[in-house]
Amino acid sequence: MSLIGRREFLATSALAAGGALLTSRVAFARTEGTSRFILVILRGALDGLSAVPPYGDPDYAHLRRDLALGAPGAADGVLKLDSTFGLHPSLSFLYDSYNARELVVFQAIASPYRERSHFDGQDVLENGHTKPHAIQTGWLNRALSGLPSKTAAQSQERGIALGQNVPLVMRGPASVASWSPSKLTALDDDTLQRIGDLYSRDPILSRRLAEALEADAIAMSANSDGSKMLAQRDPKEAKKYARYDEIVDAAGSFLRSGEGPQVAVFDTTGWDTHANEGDAKGQLSTRLGGLDSSLRKLKAQLGPAWNDTVVLLVTEFGRTAAVNGTRGTDHGTGAAAFLVGGAVRGGRVVADWPGLSQAALYQGRDLKPTTDMRSVIKGVLADHLAVSTRVLESNVFPDSSNARAMRDLVRT
């Protein structure tokens, strides 16, 4: 996927069916808020026991066999967090963030979902209810509706979805913006001029054109450097991580703007490691490394805005505790999650650790979930974005009274 340019962006907008620039690919919020929140969904079910290996658990090495990582200090060993947990060696940025007290690691965490369907698990993760398909709106969109207003004239678009589609978590009553990389060819200067002339007499279309140009200029201010980085990489690696780079460039560009949105969401895929998962090396290691590199780049792109930013990385469920017959793992329950950013009160692992003995496993096969994902999200929304308890309990996460908001996760 090539990096998007100004003309490519306008080509996408101009050729959109049914209304040209009436629905431009990007139109973002005007807000005075300084707190930024980014949700990253790791679709496919990340193996939390590899990302956050409990190397100090006496049953870990025997249970994980070929996938077990070495102790801290060993060749390709885990990056030590405490006497029980470490990080996968590919997660060097997250490790640096932990040591800088900008990372909270969660282990044995899950949404209310207890089955093993990707489709249903992601639906519960995003809809904020206890059952799949219970509602057609997402908890993050509903939270946007509950954000305190800064000014009477403030735009409603305080959130942006980055990617090919607006995910369920961002759908709902609150107006949100969207942006995605373009695959269309660039427009030449003559065509751009004709588009400008065509819309100059219509105030709505003219305004949309101006917004499109402004938004694209913001995105391209970062992408110009990103193109050089990609050119220096191995072509195969460049292709693999081009999407990460483009999305992260856009996220950083939009959110660091004083007039941009406060909230963004994007997803990553490829975490369904049923076969040949690998330990310190292999396919999972490569994907973790790509994610970690993108997060490092996101911090750089945000610049000073990083200090006001919280990034939450979540997955629909975990994976089986034991290795399967193809040196991979199958769909599980308890998972890992990460909260990283300059506004995070980090340097700790949050885990009511159930252990990995056979008797402790959920249904005899999975890491038992002991922390409710909603507690983490509710705490972040309350303390970082100032969403009221009333809105959280009645609208954002209904039927969640048993999942009390986890406080003190962010610097206030």
RAURCOR-V371388 format. One record per run of one state. SS is the DSSP state (h for helix, s for strand, l for the rest). FROM is the first residue (numbers start at 1). TO is the last residue. If there is no record, write none. Layout:
ss->{SS	SS}
from->{FROM	FROM}
to->{TO	TO}
This chain:
ss->{l	h	l	h	l	s	l	h	l	h	l	s	l	s	l	h	l	s	l	h	l	h	l	s	l	h	l	s	l	h	l	h	l	h	l	s	l	h	s	l	s	l	s	l	s	l	s	l	s	l	h	l	s	l	s	l	s	h	l	h	l	s	l}
from->{1	6	15	20	24	36	43	48	52	60	68	79	81	86	88	92	100	103	111	118	128	139	146	159	163	168	171	177	180	189	200	203	233	235	257	263	269	283	309	316	319	321	331	332	335	341	344	345	348	351	358	361	362	363	366	367	371	373	386	389	397	410	411}
to->{5	14	19	23	35	42	47	51	59	67	78	80	85	87	91	99	102	110	117	127	138	145	158	162	167	170	176	179	188	199	202	232	234	256	262	268	282	308	315	318	320	330	331	334	340	343	344	347	350	357	360	361	362	365	366	370	372	385	388	396	409	410	412}
